[in-house]
Amino acid sequence: MKNNKKGFTLIELMIVVAIIGILAAIAIPKFADLINKSKEGATKGALSSVRSAIQVYYGDNEGWFPATETPLLGCLTLNAKYIGEIPLAKLPGTTHQDIRTVTGVTATTAGDYTTQIIGDTGGWAYYAETDVAQSWGNFQVGCTHEDIKGRGSDTIFTPWSTF
């Protein structure tokens, strides 16, 4: 009599489970890295949209950047003329929450921000100088952590976080 049992042996099943485990061990870290890259990309996109709104404001107001009024950059969102709302700052790989808060600094004397650097607060940072002789504004991420590519931001005006 012929015994024709169909199915997989225990060894075959263990090999398949081991292969799936190895593939998962490779794929999961890559997936987590993609999530962080997408959050950083969203933050850079949001930074660009606020930058564009500030530039349009600058053009509409004959060469003057927004001052540090309350609410900060409220002139941009008023009646959604320049931008509907300040976007979320998503800062992957940090302990910062995703927030819309904008911390503002006005130079005490022309070009002097050294005593008021925002640092690692999360959210956004806006440096403004609306001195009679000069109008200048800088909108950036309020974070000193490295970006996905490992570029640090130990000072204000770092390439990845400022526009």
Summary of the structure (lengths in Angstrom):
residues: 163
radius of gyration: 24.8
end to end distance: 81.0
largest distance: 103.1
contacts: 414
relative contact order: 0.13
helix: 37%
strand: 12%
